[in-house]
Amino acid sequence: MSVAMKLAFKERVRAWAHKLDVHVVWLGVRPMRNKWASCSTNGHLNFSVDLLSLDQALWDYVIVHELLHFSVPNHGRLWRSLMRAHLGEWEQAEEQLKRQAGSLQPLHPTP
């Protein structure tokens, strides 16, 4: 993992957090076994180091996905409409993420 890539990723998270008006208390990029990312109600965000090797459009999908959970804790209609408002056809990124990285579980469960 390149330090420059990790810094670029964190800067992208901060830019999205600013755009979505989310206060991030702590931001980490680390190895994660079964998830792409996680967030907590106290403002902590963790992202999988495996994301760094993927396309930035997939970064945006995972970043926005997690940041929206600070205001919408589920994957209901409001969350989906906010994803669409910020990322357009976000389902395409989700499918691409599943195809490219098969071993990790997807963030958005398939109904």
Secondary structure, DSSP 8 states (H G I E B T S, - for coil): --HHHHHHHHHHHHHHHHHTT---SEEEEE--SS-SEEE-TTSEEEEEGGGGGS-HHHHHHHHHHHHHTTT--SSSHHHHHHHHHHHSSHHHHHHHHHHHTTTS--SS---
